[in-house]
Amino acid sequence: MKITLEFDGIEEQEDVRTALDGYKWKLAMWDLDQLLRSTTKYGKSIISHDAEASSEEMETAYKIREEIQDILESYGLNLD
């Protein structure tokens, strides 16, 4: 499959960069999700990787991870 993206002029330079960086954004979101997952699944603290997460930190990580998934879903996106 071949896809062609066309942008007119220098004023659309940011749109070009956004289009080209889509995969990087997905990887960044994946990394964030995995960081939160390590807290919810394994009890690892985000603040101090050597420490155990508090129950509040685990609950917060769970809620943030859920929100990210809801936002991605609302845009028709997923991390899989």
N, C-alpha and C positions, 0 to 999 in steps of 0.2 A: 504494500500500500504506500502511496506517496501523498503527502499533504503539503500544500503550499500556503504559507502565511504571507500576506502582503500588508505593509504599513506605509502610509504616505507621510513623508517628511520627518524632520528632526523632532517636531513637537510630539510625535508618537513614540519617541525613544523609550519612555518608561513602559509603554504597552508592549513593546518588543521584548524588553528585559523580563517583564512579568510572564509573557508567553514562553520564553525560553527557560525560565527558572521554575516552571511548574513542578518538575520532578524533584528539584531541591526542596521546595516547600513540602512536598509529600514526605520526603526523607526526614525533614526537621520535625514534622508532626508525628511521624513514626517514632523517632527518638524520644520525643516528649511523652508519647503514650507509653513507651516501654519503661521510662523512668517512673511514671506514675504506677504502672503495673507492678514494678518491683516493690513498690511500697504496699500496694493492696494485696499482692499475692504472697510476698516473702517477708513483709514487715520491715523492709529496709528504709531507713530515714533518708529523705531527700536532702535535708540540711547537712547531716553528717553521715556519710556513707558507711562509716564504721559502727554507727549506733543503730539501735532498734527504734523503729518508728513508734511514736505515741499513738494511742487510740484516736486522738483528735487529728493527728497527721494522716493516719490511715483513712479516716472518714473523709477528710478534705480531699485527699488524693482520689478516692473513689468518686466523689461528687464531681470533681474537675474532669476526670476521665469520662464520666458519663455525659457531662456537658459538651465536651469536645466531640464525642461520638454523635450526639444529637445535632450539633452544628454542622458537622460534615454531612450527616444524613439529609439535613434540610437543603444542602447544596447538591445532593445526589452524588456525594463522594464517599469513599471508604478507604481504609488503610490496607485492606487485604489485596 
